[in-house]
Amino acid sequence: MKPYTFTSLPPEEVIVALYNNAKPAGLGVVVDAVRGHGLTKDEARELIPGMRQGKGAQRLFIDYVKGRRIKVEMHECCGFLYLADFDEIYGAGRGAAVIDFIEDGLFRQESPSISVPALEVH
């Protein structure tokens, strides 16, 4: 599996999808229990300014989001999404599978989580 993909999705949709398919880490378990729901697009939009880095602020480094490890780099200009760290945490190809699921319209974006089919790792 490639550790990257390309997407036409806006950053907030990428953040929501990956967040809703990530697991809480460390004290994130407490944050998750208090929140009791997935991330919304509006919440994700509010987080984006703090994630911008690089020339022209076209690059987002998405590290931890409300107690869940995301660990993704996104280039808004071309839709490049580097998923190696997400895949290292959650399984090879998992990040791209989540993004593909959204782009194929196989679930509603507002749903708290999706069930991405298990991936075969060769």
N, CA, C and O of each residue as an XYZ file, in Angstrom:
488
protein
N       0.828     -1.189      0.000
C       0.000      0.000      0.000
C       0.873      1.253      0.000
O       1.892      1.324      0.686
N       0.449      2.222     -0.777
C       1.157      3.493     -0.802
C       0.827      4.272      0.476
O      -0.300      4.209      0.966
N       1.804      5.004      1.012
C       1.549      5.772      2.235
C       0.907      7.131      1.946
O       0.940      8.023      2.794
N       0.328      7.295      0.761
C      -0.277      8.574      0.403
C      -1.432      8.331     -0.561
O      -1.593      7.244     -1.116
N      -2.220      9.368     -0.738
C      -3.286      9.339     -1.726
C      -3.536     10.777     -2.161
O      -2.963     11.711     -1.601
N      -4.379     10.947     -3.144
C      -4.802     12.280     -3.571
C      -6.298     12.371     -3.358
O      -7.018     11.390     -3.541
N      -6.764     13.541     -2.972
C      -8.182     13.703     -2.709
C      -8.661     15.057     -3.193
O      -7.903     16.027     -3.214
N      -9.913     15.112     -3.578
C     -10.534     16.385     -3.939
C     -11.379     16.895     -2.775
O     -12.046     17.923     -2.893
N     -11.351     16.182     -1.658
C     -12.141     16.568     -0.494
C     -11.558     17.796      0.185
O     -10.340     17.968      0.224
N     -12.432     18.657      0.727
C     -11.923     19.787      1.510
C     -11.299     19.286      2.817
O     -11.657     18.213      3.302
N     -10.375     20.054      3.384
C      -9.666     19.608      4.585
C     -10.593     19.204      5.729
O     -10.327     18.219      6.418
N     -11.665     19.943      5.938
C     -12.533     19.609      7.072
C     -13.164     18.226      6.923
O     -13.381     17.539      7.922
N     -13.459     17.811      5.703
C     -14.030     16.478      5.495
C     -12.985     15.390      5.737
O     -13.301     14.326      6.270
N     -11.745     15.661      5.345
C     -10.661     14.704      5.601
C     -10.461     14.547      7.105
O     -10.346     13.428      7.605
N     -10.419     15.671      7.828
C     -10.214     15.640      9.272
C     -11.350     14.880      9.958
O     -11.100     14.041     10.824
N     -12.596     15.170      9.576
C     -13.753     14.493     10.174
C     -13.688     12.991      9.927
O     -13.888     12.199     10.849
N     -13.412     12.600      8.700
C     -13.390     11.172      8.365
C     -12.305     10.431      9.133
O     -12.552      9.360      9.688
N     -11.097     11.004      9.167
C     -10.000     10.335      9.862
C     -10.223     10.341     11.374
O      -9.947      9.346     12.044
N     -10.716     11.447     11.911
C     -11.013     11.521     13.343
C     -12.047     10.466     13.727
O     -11.871      9.746     14.709
N     -13.109     10.380     12.961
C     -14.191      9.459     13.293
C     -13.803      7.995     13.083
O     -14.562      7.093     13.438
N     -12.636      7.764     12.514
C     -12.139      6.399     12.339
C     -10.835      6.169     13.085
O     -10.120      5.202     12.823
N     -10.532      7.063     14.013
C      -9.339      6.927     14.847
C      -9.784      6.562     16.263
O     -10.946      6.727     16.634
N      -8.839      6.071     17.025
C      -9.116      5.683     18.414
C      -8.476      6.696     19.361
O      -7.419      7.250     19.057
N      -9.114      6.941     20.512
C      -8.509      7.847     21.484
C      -7.204      7.269     22.033
O      -7.047      6.055     22.158
N      -6.275      8.165     22.356
C      -4.972      7.748     22.888
C      -4.717      8.442     24.215
O      -5.067      9.610     24.386
N      -4.113      7.735     25.145
C      -3.750      8.316     26.442
C      -4.939      8.945     27.131
O      -5.985      8.314     27.282
N      -4.779     10.206     27.555
C      -5.883     10.914     28.200
C      -7.007     11.242     27.221
O      -8.067     11.721     27.624
N      -6.776     10.986     25.948
C      -7.823     11.166     24.946
C      -9.033     10.301     25.238
O     -10.139     10.616     24.798
N      -8.841      9.216     25.972
C      -9.957      8.353     26.364
C     -10.936      9.154     27.223
O     -12.151      9.008     27.085
N     -10.402     10.001     28.112
C     -11.251     10.841     28.959
C     -11.955     11.896     28.110
O     -13.158     12.114     28.252
N     -11.201     12.547     27.229
C     -11.780     13.558     26.343
C     -12.905     12.935     25.524
O     -13.971     13.530     25.368
N     -12.665     11.755     25.012
C     -13.648     11.056     24.189
C     -14.909     10.753     24.991
O     -16.021     10.921     24.490
N     -14.743     10.313     26.219
C     -15.894      9.972     27.063
C     -16.731     11.213     27.372
O     -17.960     11.145     27.396
N     -16.066     12.349     27.607
C     -16.777     13.590     27.900
C     -17.494     14.103     26.659
O     -18.642     14.540     26.740
N     -16.819     14.050     25.500
C     -17.428     14.542     24.253
C     -18.613     13.671     23.850
O     -19.694     14.177     23.551
N     -18.400     12.373     23.844
C     -19.464     11.429     23.546
C     -19.988     11.426     22.120
O     -21.042     10.847     21.858
N     -19.274     12.063     21.185
C     -19.715     12.066     19.790
C     -18.535     12.289     18.864
O     -17.449     12.677     19.294
N     -18.767     12.039     17.599
C     -17.735     12.258     16.593
C     -17.508     13.741     16.360
O     -18.204     14.581     16.931
N     -16.553     14.052     15.536
C     -16.220     15.425     15.181
C     -17.147     15.884     14.056
O     -17.455     15.110     13.150
N     -17.587     17.131     14.112
C     -18.427     17.681     13.046
C     -17.564     18.500     12.090
O     -16.429     18.848     12.413
N     -18.106     18.806     10.913
C     -17.364     19.624      9.945
C     -17.086     21.012     10.509
O     -16.009     21.565     10.287
N     -18.046     21.579     11.237
C     -17.842     22.911     11.818
C     -16.708     22.902     12.832
O     -15.892     23.824     12.857
N     -16.647     21.865     13.672
C     -15.556     21.752     14.639
C     -14.217     21.611     13.922
O     -13.224     22.220     14.321
N     -14.195     20.815     12.873
C     -12.963     20.621     12.101
C     -12.513     21.928     11.461
O     -11.324     22.248     11.471
N     -13.451     22.678     10.907
C     -13.131     23.964     10.270
C     -12.457     24.917     11.259
O     -11.536     25.648     10.896
N     -12.922     24.903     12.506
C     -12.338     25.777     13.532
C     -10.903     25.386     13.873
O     -10.123     26.232     14.309
N     -10.547     24.125     13.681
C      -9.201     23.639     14.016
C      -8.166     23.946     12.927
O      -6.970     24.011     13.212
N      -8.611     24.132     11.706
C      -7.703     24.244     10.559
C      -6.671     25.367     10.689
O      -5.500     25.126     10.396
N      -7.042     26.583     11.113
C      -6.016     27.637     11.189
C      -4.810     27.249     12.046
O      -3.689     27.639     11.719
N      -4.998     26.505     13.116
C      -3.894     26.082     13.973
C      -3.049     24.970     13.382
O      -1.975     24.664     13.900
N      -3.520     24.364     12.308
C      -2.794     23.258     11.672
C      -1.962     23.720     10.484
O      -1.140     22.957      9.976
N      -2.158     24.943     10.037
C      -1.470     25.423      8.841
C       0.004     25.663      9.113
O       0.382     26.276     10.111
N       0.833     25.160      8.189
C       2.269     25.395      8.257
C       2.808     25.436      6.842
O       2.209     24.891      5.915
N       3.932     26.082      6.693
C       4.585     26.097      5.392
C       4.290     27.359      4.615
O       3.465     28.186      5.004
N       4.984     27.476      3.515
C       4.875     28.650      2.659
C       3.471     28.775      2.083
O       2.952     27.824      1.499
N       2.866     29.919      2.240
C       1.539     30.149      1.702
C       0.441     29.447      2.490
O      -0.725     29.481      2.099
N       0.808     28.811      3.597
C      -0.154     28.134      4.474
C      -1.050     27.161      3.723
O      -2.235     27.037      4.035
N      -0.496     26.474      2.742
C      -1.251     25.484      1.977
C      -1.055     24.072      2.513
O      -1.649     23.121      2.005
N      -0.226     23.939      3.535
C       0.083     22.616      4.072
C      -0.469     22.508      5.491
O      -0.249     23.394      6.317
N      -1.176     21.434      5.765
C      -1.733     21.195      7.089
C      -1.027     20.000      7.722
O      -0.856     18.961      7.084
N      -0.623     20.152      8.965
C      -0.105     19.029      9.729
C      -1.155     18.699     10.780
O      -1.365     19.460     11.725
N      -1.799     17.580     10.610
C      -2.880     17.167     11.490
C      -2.295     16.131     12.440
O      -2.047     14.992     12.045
N      -2.078     16.518     13.665
C      -1.413     15.654     14.632
C      -2.473     14.978     15.507
O      -3.117     14.027     15.062
N      -2.659     15.438     16.704
C      -3.716     14.926     17.583
C      -4.914     15.853     17.460
O      -4.754     17.073     17.434
N      -6.095     15.294     17.386
C      -7.320     16.080     17.332
C      -8.212     15.588     18.467
O      -8.691     14.454     18.454
N      -8.423     16.455     19.440
C      -9.291     16.152     20.583
C      -9.046     14.757     21.153
O      -9.977     13.985     21.380
N      -7.767     14.458     21.378
C      -7.399     13.220     22.035
C      -7.244     12.000     21.136
O      -6.988     10.899     21.625
N      -7.396     12.183     19.836
C      -7.218     11.049     18.920
C      -6.018     11.310     18.013
O      -5.834     12.420     17.515
N      -5.201     10.266     17.805
C      -4.021     10.399     16.944
C      -4.448     10.309     15.486
O      -5.024      9.312     15.051
N      -4.153     11.372     14.740
C      -4.458     11.400     13.311
C      -3.157     11.298     12.518
O      -3.023     10.419     11.667
N      -2.195     12.188     12.787
C      -0.850     12.132     12.201
C      -0.864     12.077     10.674
O      -0.417     11.100     10.074
N      -1.381     13.132     10.058
C      -1.497     13.202      8.601
C      -0.989     14.558      8.127
O      -1.145     15.567      8.814
N      -0.388     14.567      6.958
C       0.018     15.818      6.314
C      -0.832     15.983      5.056
O      -0.962     15.054      4.259
N      -1.407     17.172      4.887
C      -2.264     17.424      3.720
C      -1.816     18.694      3.014
O      -1.572     19.718      3.652
N      -1.710     18.618      1.700
C      -1.378     19.777      0.868
C      -2.649     20.178      0.138
O      -3.096     19.483     -0.775
N      -3.228     21.297      0.542
C      -4.497     21.734     -0.039
C      -4.404     22.056     -1.526
O      -5.359     21.840     -2.271
N      -3.268     22.566     -1.952
C      -3.133     23.025     -3.338
C      -3.364     21.911     -4.353
O      -3.917     22.147     -5.428
N      -2.939     20.697     -4.009
C      -3.040     19.610     -4.985
C      -3.786     18.388     -4.453
O      -3.927     17.389     -5.159
N      -4.264     18.465     -3.209
C      -5.000     17.346     -2.638
C      -4.133     16.193     -2.193
O      -4.640     15.104     -1.925
N      -2.811     16.417     -2.108
C      -1.895     15.354     -1.675
C      -2.096     15.105     -0.186
O      -2.126     16.042      0.611
N      -2.231     13.852      0.176
C      -2.481     13.467      1.557
C      -1.482     12.380      1.951
O      -1.532     11.268      1.426
N      -0.579     12.703      2.872
C       0.438     11.745      3.317
C      -0.089     11.026      4.557
O      -0.309     11.648      5.595
N      -0.287      9.723      4.444
C      -0.988      8.940      5.456
C      -0.116      7.927      6.194
O      -0.642      7.120      6.961
N       1.193      7.947      5.988
C       2.058      6.895      6.537
C       1.917      6.736      8.042
O       1.845      5.611      8.537
N       1.877      7.840      8.780
C       1.786      7.736     10.229
C       0.414      7.224     10.668
O       0.325      6.436     11.609
N      -0.663      7.664      9.997
C      -2.004      7.148     10.296
C      -2.030      5.644     10.067
O      -2.554      4.888     10.886
N      -1.463      5.222      8.952
C      -1.426      3.792      8.626
C      -0.574      3.007      9.618
O      -0.895      1.865      9.947
N       0.509      3.617     10.094
C       1.361      2.937     11.070
C       0.588      2.684     12.364
O       0.780      1.656     13.014
N      -0.269      3.605     12.729
C      -1.055      3.485     13.957
C      -2.216      2.507     13.773
O      -2.454      1.653     14.627
N      -2.937      2.635     12.657
C      -4.215      1.918     12.499
C      -4.197      0.763     11.500
O      -5.179      0.028     11.389
N      -3.100      0.598     10.777
C      -3.010     -0.517      9.840
C      -2.733     -0.042      8.424
O      -3.240      0.994      7.993
N      -1.925     -0.809      7.705
C      -1.514     -0.441      6.344
C      -2.721     -0.213      5.441
O      -3.618     -1.052      5.360
N      -2.730      0.922      4.772
C      -3.781      1.231      3.809
C      -5.072      1.741      4.421
O      -6.016      2.043      3.691
N      -5.137      1.846      5.732
C      -6.375      2.241      6.405
C      -6.785      3.670      6.055
O      -7.960      3.924      5.789
N      -5.844      4.596      6.052
C      -6.161      5.992      5.749
C      -6.731      6.158      4.357
O      -7.747      6.830      4.175
N      -6.088      5.553      3.373
C      -6.578      5.651      1.993
C      -7.952      5.003      1.861
O      -8.793      5.487      1.103
N      -8.190      3.914      2.589
C      -9.499      3.251      2.525
C     -10.587      4.170      3.055
O     -11.684      4.218      2.499
N     -10.292      4.903      4.128
C     -11.266      5.852      4.683
C     -11.571      6.939      3.660
O     -12.736      7.256      3.417
N     -10.531      7.509      3.060
C     -10.708      8.571      2.063
C     -11.472      8.037      0.853
O     -12.391      8.700      0.372
N     -11.116      6.866      0.355
C     -11.821      6.268     -0.789
C     -13.293      6.056     -0.476
O     -14.151      6.275     -1.331
N     -13.587      5.632      0.743
C     -14.967      5.402      1.150
C     -15.773      6.694      1.059
O     -16.919      6.678      0.609
N     -15.188      7.806      1.478
C     -15.880      9.092      1.411
C     -16.099      9.489     -0.043
O     -17.207      9.848     -0.440
N     -15.034      9.419     -0.828
C     -15.116      9.865     -2.222
C     -16.093      9.030     -3.035
O     -16.700      9.529     -3.983
N     -16.247      7.767     -2.671
C     -17.204      6.907     -3.376
C     -18.631      7.115     -2.892
O     -19.563      6.512     -3.424
N     -18.805      7.971     -1.880
C     -20.142      8.264     -1.383
C     -20.809      7.092     -0.696
O     -22.032      6.959     -0.747
N     -20.025      6.235     -0.052
C     -20.587      5.038      0.555
C     -21.092      5.253      1.977
O     -21.625      4.327      2.589
N     -20.931      6.458      2.506
C     -21.521      6.747      3.813
C     -21.751      8.235      3.919
O     -21.144      9.027      3.198
N     -22.646      8.613      4.837
C     -22.914     10.024      5.094
C     -21.776     10.595      5.924
O     -21.360      9.989      6.912
N     -21.273     11.754      5.529
C     -20.133     12.366      6.203
C     -20.435     12.658      7.674
O     -19.527     12.620      8.505
N     -21.674     12.945      8.002
C     -22.016     13.328      9.367
C     -22.070     12.136     10.319
O     -22.143     12.322     11.533
N     -22.036     10.924      9.787
C     -22.124      9.754     10.665
C     -20.923      9.724     11.603
O     -19.819     10.088     11.199
N     -21.123      9.294     12.856
C     -20.028      9.317     13.816
C     -18.856      8.430     13.439
O     -17.717      8.748     13.782
N     -19.096      7.347     12.755
C     -17.997      6.503     12.306
C     -18.471      5.658     11.132
O     -19.667      5.539     10.868
N     -17.528      5.091     10.457
C     -17.876      4.219      9.338
C     -17.214      2.881      9.559
O     -16.302      2.746     10.375
N     -17.671      1.919      8.842
C     -17.065      0.601      8.930
C     -16.351      0.328      7.619
O     -16.949     -0.145      6.652
N     -15.078      0.631      7.605
C     -14.277      0.385      6.409
C     -13.942     -1.097      6.385
O     -13.478     -1.636      7.390
N     -14.164     -1.765      5.268
C     -13.857     -3.192      5.207
C     -12.402     -3.466      5.573
O     -11.517     -2.650      5.315
N     -12.178     -4.605      6.165
C     -10.819     -5.013      6.536
C      -9.964     -5.075      5.284
O     -10.429     -5.477      4.217
N      -8.727     -4.678      5.422
C      -7.817     -4.651      4.283
C      -6.883     -5.849      4.327
O      -6.415     -6.248      5.394
N      -6.624     -6.403      3.191
C      -5.634     -7.468      3.110
C      -4.264     -6.828      2.934
O      -4.070     -5.982      2.061
N      -3.337     -7.231      3.754
C      -1.977     -6.702      3.665
C      -1.106     -7.799      3.064
O      -1.044     -8.911      3.589
N      -0.435     -7.481      1.963
C       0.422     -8.449      1.286
C       1.870     -8.124      1.512
O       2.746     -8.833      1.016
